[in-house]
C-alpha cells in the first residue's frame, strides 16, 4: 500500500455496507458510461457477506445485465462445496437476477489446478481482449486481509507473489485446499481496489500492512499502477492505527 491510500473508518456494519454499495454504484456507473460494461473481481470469506446480500436486495437497482462478476481467488473444490467462494458469492447474488453468462467462476472441474488456471487465464484474455503479454484492467477488485497478511490467495512466502507474467497462479499449499488466485500484476492493474477489513483480530496486521515496509506481507504489495486504493474498516480493525 502507498500514500495514495484513501482510508474510511466506520462505527457499524450498516454504515460500511451503505458506503460500499454507493462506491460500487459510482464505479459501476462510470465504467458503463465509458465502456458499456462493469467488471469486478470479488473475494470470498465472511467479511463481505453483508455487502453481497445488500447488493442483491430489492433496494439496490443495479445494472446486472451489464455487470460481470469474476473471482479474486478460489479453492479447488466443486462449486457445491461449503468452501467454494463461487458457491458462496453466487448464493448471495443469484436473487438479484444477474445473467448466468455474466458470472465468470474460476473452473474447478478440470483434472488439475494448473489446467484450470490456464482456462481462467485464457477466459480473461478473451473477455478483456488482451494479447498474450497484456494485463487485463478490472474496474473494481474487492480484497480482504488475512491475519497473516495474505490477500486473495497470495500467502507469505508463496512463489505466486513473484509471478510477473501469469494472470492466474496455482497455490499448492493453502491451509486446506489447493487454490487458484489472480496475481499481483492483475490486481495492481485495476482501476479501483478496495480492502474491506473488519474485526479486532485484524488490527495488528492492518497496522503492519499500512506501514508498507514489510514486503513479506502480500497485502503490502498491493500498489495500483494508476488506480484508486481504498481501505474500508470498522473501528475494531482500525483500533491500532
C-alpha positions as CSV (number, residue, x, y, z in Angstrom):
1,X,0.0,0.0,0.0
2,X,1.1,3.6,-0.5
3,X,0.5,7.2,0.4
4,X,-2.4,7.4,-2.1
5,X,-4.4,5.2,0.1
6,X,-7.9,6.6,1.0
7,X,-9.0,5.4,4.5
8,X,-12.6,5.2,5.5
9,X,-13.4,4.1,9.1
10,X,-17.0,3.4,10.3
11,X,-18.7,2.5,13.5
12,X,-21.2,0.0,12.3
13,X,-21.5,-2.8,9.7
14,X,-24.5,-0.9,8.2
15,X,-22.5,2.2,7.6
16,X,-19.8,0.1,5.9
17,X,-22.3,-1.7,3.7
18,X,-24.0,1.6,2.7
19,X,-20.7,3.2,1.8
20,X,-19.6,0.1,-0.2
21,X,-22.8,0.0,-2.1
22,X,-22.6,3.6,-3.0
23,X,-19.0,3.2,-4.1
24,X,-20.0,0.2,-6.2
25,X,-22.7,2.2,-7.9
26,X,-20.3,5.1,-8.5
27,X,-17.6,2.9,-10.1
28,X,-20.2,0.8,-12.0
29,X,-22.0,3.9,-13.5
30,X,-18.7,5.4,-14.6
31,X,-17.5,2.1,-16.2
32,X,-20.7,1.5,-18.1
33,X,-20.7,5.1,-19.3
34,X,-17.2,4.7,-20.6
35,X,-17.2,1.1,-21.8
36,X,-20.7,-0.2,-21.7
37,X,-20.0,-2.8,-19.0
38,X,-18.7,-3.1,-15.5
39,X,-16.1,-5.8,-14.5
40,X,-15.5,-6.6,-10.8
41,X,-13.4,-9.3,-9.1
42,X,-14.8,-10.4,-5.8
43,X,-13.3,-12.2,-2.7
44,X,-14.9,-14.8,-0.6
45,X,-14.9,-15.3,3.1
46,X,-17.3,-14.0,5.8
47,X,-16.3,-10.3,5.7
48,X,-18.1,-9.3,2.5
49,X,-21.3,-11.3,3.0
50,X,-23.3,-8.4,4.3
51,X,-22.3,-6.4,1.2
52,X,-23.2,-9.1,-1.2
53,X,-26.5,-9.6,0.5
54,X,-27.3,-5.9,0.2
55,X,-26.2,-5.7,-3.4
56,X,-28.7,-8.4,-4.3
57,X,-31.5,-6.9,-2.4
58,X,-34.5,-5.3,-4.0
59,X,-33.3,-2.0,-2.6
60,X,-30.4,-1.9,-5.0
61,X,-31.5,-1.3,-8.5
62,X,-28.2,-2.2,-10.3
63,X,-27.5,-2.8,-14.0
64,X,-26.8,-6.5,-13.6
65,X,-27.2,-7.1,-17.3
66,X,-24.0,-5.1,-17.8
67,X,-22.2,-6.3,-14.7
68,X,-19.6,-9.1,-15.0
69,X,-18.6,-10.9,-11.8
70,X,-15.2,-12.6,-11.6
71,X,-13.3,-14.2,-8.7
72,X,-10.2,-12.9,-7.0
73,X,-9.4,-16.5,-5.9
74,X,-11.0,-19.9,-5.4
75,X,-10.4,-23.2,-3.7
76,X,-10.0,-26.1,-5.9
77,X,-13.3,-27.7,-4.8
78,X,-16.7,-28.2,-6.5
79,X,-19.0,-25.2,-6.5
80,X,-21.3,-27.1,-4.3
81,X,-18.6,-27.5,-1.6
82,X,-19.0,-25.4,1.5
83,X,-15.6,-23.9,1.0
84,X,-16.2,-22.7,-2.6
85,X,-16.0,-18.9,-3.0
86,X,-18.2,-19.0,-6.1
87,X,-20.8,-21.1,-4.3
88,X,-21.0,-18.6,-1.5
89,X,-20.9,-15.5,-3.8
90,X,-23.4,-16.8,-6.3
91,X,-25.7,-17.9,-3.5
92,X,-26.0,-14.3,-2.4
93,X,-26.1,-12.7,-5.9
94,X,-28.4,-15.1,-7.7
95,X,-31.6,-13.5,-6.2
96,X,-30.6,-10.3,-8.0
97,X,-31.2,-11.9,-11.4
98,X,-27.7,-11.5,-12.8
99,X,-27.5,-13.3,-16.1
100,X,-25.7,-16.6,-16.0
101,X,-23.3,-15.6,-18.7
102,X,-22.2,-12.6,-16.6
103,X,-20.8,-14.9,-14.0
104,X,-17.2,-16.0,-14.5
105,X,-16.2,-18.5,-11.9
106,X,-12.7,-20.0,-11.7
107,X,-13.1,-23.5,-13.2
108,X,-12.6,-26.2,-10.6
109,X,-13.9,-29.2,-12.7
110,X,-10.6,-29.7,-14.5
111,X,-8.2,-32.6,-13.9
112,X,-5.6,-30.4,-12.3
113,X,-5.5,-26.9,-10.8
114,X,-2.8,-26.0,-13.4
115,X,-5.2,-26.7,-16.3
116,X,-8.0,-24.8,-14.6
117,X,-5.6,-21.8,-14.1
118,X,-4.8,-21.9,-17.8
119,X,-8.5,-22.0,-18.7
120,X,-9.3,-19.0,-16.5
121,X,-6.4,-17.0,-17.8
122,X,-7.5,-17.7,-21.4
123,X,-11.0,-16.6,-20.5
124,X,-9.7,-13.4,-19.0
125,X,-7.7,-12.6,-22.1
126,X,-10.7,-13.3,-24.3
127,X,-13.1,-11.2,-22.2
128,X,-10.7,-8.2,-21.9
129,X,-9.3,-8.7,-25.5
130,X,-5.8,-8.8,-24.2
131,X,-2.8,-10.2,-26.1
132,X,-0.6,-12.8,-24.6
133,X,1.6,-10.2,-22.9
134,X,-1.2,-7.9,-21.8
135,X,-2.7,-7.4,-18.4
136,X,-6.5,-7.0,-18.1
137,X,-7.9,-4.0,-16.3
138,X,-10.7,-4.7,-13.9
139,X,-12.9,-1.8,-13.0
140,X,-13.0,-2.9,-9.3
141,X,-11.3,-5.5,-7.2
142,X,-12.5,-6.2,-3.6
143,X,-9.9,-7.7,-1.3
144,X,-9.8,-8.9,2.3
145,X,-6.9,-9.2,4.7
146,X,-5.8,-12.3,6.5
147,X,-4.4,-12.5,10.0
148,X,-1.1,-13.5,8.4
149,X,-1.1,-10.6,6.0
150,X,-2.3,-12.6,3.0
151,X,-4.8,-11.2,0.5
152,X,-6.5,-13.0,-2.3
153,X,-4.8,-16.4,-2.1
154,X,-1.4,-14.8,-2.0
155,X,0.2,-16.1,1.1
156,X,3.5,-15.0,2.7
157,X,6.5,-16.8,1.1
158,X,4.5,-18.3,-1.7
159,X,6.2,-18.3,-5.2
160,X,3.0,-16.9,-6.7
161,X,3.9,-13.5,-5.1
162,X,6.8,-13.2,-7.6
163,X,4.7,-14.1,-10.7
164,X,5.0,-11.3,-13.2
165,X,3.6,-12.8,-16.4
166,X,0.8,-15.2,-15.4
167,X,-2.7,-13.7,-14.7
168,X,-3.7,-16.7,-12.6
169,X,-1.5,-18.8,-10.4
170,X,-1.9,-22.1,-8.5
171,X,-1.3,-22.0,-4.8
172,X,-0.5,-25.6,-4.0
173,X,-0.2,-25.3,-0.2
174,X,-3.2,-23.4,1.1
175,X,-4.4,-24.0,4.6
176,X,-6.7,-26.8,3.5
177,X,-7.3,-26.9,-0.3
178,X,-5.2,-26.1,-3.3
179,X,-6.2,-22.7,-4.7
180,X,-6.3,-20.5,-7.8
181,X,-5.6,-16.8,-7.5
182,X,-5.3,-13.7,-9.5
183,X,-1.7,-12.5,-9.4
184,X,-0.4,-9.1,-8.2
185,X,0.1,-7.7,-11.8
186,X,-3.7,-8.2,-12.4
187,X,-4.7,-6.9,-9.0
188,X,-2.5,-3.8,-9.3
189,X,-3.8,-3.0,-12.8
190,X,-7.3,-2.5,-11.5
191,X,-8.9,1.0,-11.8
192,X,-10.2,0.7,-8.2
193,X,-9.1,-1.6,-5.3
194,X,-11.0,-1.7,-2.0
195,X,-9.7,-3.5,1.0
196,X,-12.6,-4.4,3.3
197,X,-11.2,-5.2,6.8
198,X,-13.4,-5.9,9.9
199,X,-12.7,-7.1,13.4
200,X,-10.3,-6.7,16.3
201,X,-8.3,-9.8,15.1
202,X,-7.1,-7.8,12.1
203,X,-6.0,-4.7,13.9
204,X,-2.3,-5.6,14.5
205,X,-1.8,-6.9,11.0
206,X,-3.6,-3.9,9.4
207,X,-1.2,-1.6,11.2
208,X,1.8,-3.6,9.9
209,X,0.5,-3.6,6.3
210,X,-0.2,0.1,6.3
211,X,3.4,0.8,7.4
212,X,4.3,-0.6,4.0
213,X,7.8,-1.6,5.0
214,X,7.4,-5.3,5.4
215,X,7.5,-6.7,1.9
216,X,6.9,-10.2,3.2
217,X,3.3,-9.3,3.7
218,X,1.3,-9.9,0.5
219,X,-1.3,-7.2,1.3
220,X,1.5,-4.6,1.5
221,X,2.4,-5.4,-2.1
222,X,-0.9,-4.2,-3.4
223,X,0.1,-1.0,-5.1
224,X,-2.1,0.1,-8.0
225,X,-0.3,1.3,-11.1
226,X,-2.7,4.0,-11.8
227,X,-5.9,3.2,-10.0
228,X,-7.5,4.2,-6.7
229,X,-6.8,2.3,-3.5
230,X,-9.3,2.4,-0.6
231,X,-9.3,0.9,2.9
232,X,-12.8,0.4,4.4
233,X,-12.6,-0.7,8.0
234,X,-14.6,-0.8,11.2
235,X,-13.3,0.8,14.5
236,X,-12.1,-2.5,15.8
237,X,-9.9,-3.3,12.8
238,X,-8.6,0.3,12.9
239,X,-8.0,0.4,16.6
240,X,-4.2,0.3,16.3
241,X,-3.9,2.9,13.6
